[in-house]
Amino acid sequence: MALTLANLVANRTLSPEMAATLAAAAEERHSILFVAIPRMAGKSTLMQAMLQHAPAGTSFYRLSRAEGPDLGIPASGDGGYLVVSEISTAPYADYLWGADARRVFAALDREFSLATALHAGGVDEAFEVLTQDNGIPVEQAARIDLVVYVRSIGPWSRPTRRVVSEVAETDGIDPRAARVLHRWSEPDDRFEVIKQSQRIEVAAIERYHNVFTAP
């Protein structure tokens, strides 16, 4: 059974405040990028848990080169999510890179949202991978609304813990101008709220926060 955000709050992968932000973002169909350095850091687990909060009836299009040149992207948008397992050069059909990645980001102009992941050491490096390594135009990379940076503690193949280290929000114009909303303080193992979101409805975040902090 897939883990939920509530499960991940319970095992201290993320805080109730982080979970509330991700859930509200999915409910409003914002585009989200999950980043980490090692394999098996939990990017896909977080992505699937977040997508459980998309509105009922939301379409999910799991893109792959096996679907042909269009990667499985519909010709017209319906407000659904394009789901890319990873932006990567790895030889898997559902890992996209270069021209394929550019095709995905171009499709966001057709009323789709995006949920994807890539290997990077933080927000700035993640956008360098998109814009410099993949040639995605800056204005299209800025369609990513939230970036979630995940840390894996211990050996990468057998981590002792996975934790969301940072959640940042772009301004929709310059992806390098991301604002940190939430952060994990490693020295005292404490989650901190840094700033309030300017792109997600505060009422929705508060509603989910009440859910994730309920006894």
Summary of the structure (lengths in Angstrom):
residues: 215
radius of gyration: 16.2
end to end distance: 22.5
largest distance: 49.3
contacts: 702
relative contact order: 0.19
helix: 32%
strand: 23%
